[in-house]
């Protein structure tokens, strides 16, 4: 896995296509209530940060599963993207290009 367009020390033998993992998450009721109160004071809201971190991890793992299903050795150009899907729910997308490599 790399955000670069090559894997150092290896040659890309084959491009398998774009792989992705998509997750839509929202805070639990408890996280939402605590987060709403904390938002009045400003600053980092750890409850919301936790929701985002879990969503990124899940999207990442789904992307890895997609790459493995294609027989990839690596993913290059990996990125994250996030969009508010609806009020209180965020879509997190992890994506990159699955490749086969050789030394």
N, C-alpha and C positions, 0 to 999 in steps of 0.2 A: 504494500500500500504506500503510495506516495502522492503528494500534491504536484510533483514535477511531471514532466512529459517523458521521462526515461527512468530506468532502474539502473543505477550505477553498477558497472561491472557486468552487465548483461545486455544482450541484443534482443530487441523485440522481434520475435519470429512471426507472430500473427496477432492481428487486432480482431477481437471477438465481438466488439460492440459496446454500447453504453449499458452499464448496470446501475441499478438504483434501489434504494430502500426508502419507502415513504411511510411516515407515521403521523397521525393526527392525534394530538393530546390536549387535554384541558386539565386544570388543577382539580383536585378533589374538593369537596365542600369545605373541609377543614383548611386546606391550603388556600382556597379562595377567600375565606373569611379572614384568616390571619394576614394574608397578603394584602387584602383591601385595607385593613387597619394600618399596616406598615406603609402602604403607599401614601397615606396622608402625611407621614413624617418625611418621606423622601429617602433616597439612598437605595442601596442594594436590598432586594427582597429575596431572601434565601429560599423561601418556599417556591417562588416562581422560577428561580435559578435551578432548583432541583428538578422541577417538571421539565425544563428545557434540556437539562443534562441527560435525563432518562430518555427523552424523545430522541436526542442525537445518538445515544448509544443503541437504541432499538433500530433506528434507521440505518446505522452503520452495520449492525449485525445482519439485517435483511439484505443490504447491498452485498455483503460478503457471501451470503447464501446464494444470491443470484449469480455472482461470479463463479462460485464453486459449481453450480449447476451447468454453467457453460464450459467448465474445464479450464478456467483461467489459472495462471500461475501468479498473477499480480493484477493490481488495479493502478492505473496512472491517472493523473489529472483529477484526483479526488477532491470534491468540494461538498460543502453543505449549503443549503438554502432554506429559508423559513418564510412562511407567509401566514398571516392571520386568516384562517379558513372561515371562521365566523366569530361572532363576539365570544371571547373566552376560550377559543380553540385554535391551536396553531398547527399548521402542517410543517413537518420537518422532512426535507429531502436530502439524502446523501447520494451522490452520484459520481461516476468516473468511467473510465474506459478499461474494460477487461482485456487483458493481453496474455499471450503465451510467450515465454522468454526462454533464452538459452545462453549459456556462458560463452 
